[in-house]
């Protein structure tokens, strides 16, 4: 897995990726996502923070102490990386 952006069972967005220690780090949106609605979603890494924006507004942020791993692995949107 390089990175994934998926919808949880609680209808929250989850962005997950490997940090530089090889551990999977993730962040969930603070609000639920509604069906049949378009969203502009951005996940960014800025120095030691991962931030998740929905429609231009910060939804959640988290500190990643070990940094972001650099890789050429795939990014999966809206599906399981195993399928």
Secondary structure, 3 states (H helix, E strand, C coil): CCEEEEECCCCCEEEEEEECCCCEEEEECCCCCCCCCCCCEEEEEECCEEEEEECCEEEEEEECCCCECCCCCCEEECCCCCC
